[in-house]
Amino acid sequence: METLNVTIPRVVLWSGLLIAGSSYGGIHLFTWNGPFPTKSQRLLWQTSCLVIVSPVVLIVTGFLLARWYYILVKPCFDRFT
C-alpha cells in the first residue's frame, strides 16, 4: 500500500487547533451557571472549563505579544546596534 506524504502549513494547523479548542471550551462555558446538584460539582465544572479554555487564551496572548514585539519594540532597539 502506498502512503501519502501531506504537509500542512503550521499556520493552518495552529489555526485549526485554536478554533477546535475555542469551540470545545466555549460549549462548556455555556453551562457556567447551570444547575448542578452540589456546590462541589459546580466548582469542579467551572475549574475544568477554565483549564480547557486557558491554553487557547495563552497561545493567542503569546502570539499578540510576539507580534507587538517584532512590530513595535524590536525596530527601536535595532537602531542602537
N, C-alpha and C positions, 0 to 999 in steps of 0.2 A: 504494500500500500504506500502511496506517495504522500508525503507530508507537505503542507503549505507553510511557507515562511511569510508571515504577515507582520509588518511593523506598524505600530500605532504611534503617531506623534505624541510626545509627552503632554503637550497642551490638551489634546483631545482626551487622553487618559485621565489626567488630573481633573479636567472639567467634568467628565463623566462621574468620577468618584465624588466630587464635591456636590454635584446635583443629586446623586443617589443618597449620599449621607444627609444632605439637607432635607430631602423628601422623607426619608425614613425618620429622622429626628422630628421633623415638623408634624408628621402624623401622630407621634407620641405626645408632642406638646399640646395637641388639641384637647387632650383629656387632663390637663394640668390640675384643674379643679373639679374633676369628675367625681362621681360617687364611689367612695371606697369604704369597705366595711370597718376598717380600723385606721387610726392615725398613723400607725407604723407602716401600713401598706401604702398610704398616700405619700409618706416621706420616702419610702423606697422607690416608688414610681417617679416622684419628682427628681430624686437623685439620679436615677437611671436615665431620665430624659436629659439632664444636664451632661451626663457622661457621653451620651450618644451625640449630642449637638456640639460639644466643646471642640473636638478635632476640626470640624468644619470652620468654626469661628477662629481657631488658632491659625489654620492654614491661610484663610483669607486675610487675617490681620498681618501675618508674616509676609504675604505677597504684597499687600499695600505698603508696608513699611519698607520692603526692598525696593519697590518702585519709587517711593518717596526719596530714599537714599540715593539711588542712581540718577534720578532726575534733578533733585534739588541740592543735595548735600555734597555728593562726590565732585561735581564740577567746581564747587567753591574751593575744595581742598586741592584739586589738581592744579590750580593756578599757582600754588606755592611750591610745587615740586619741579 
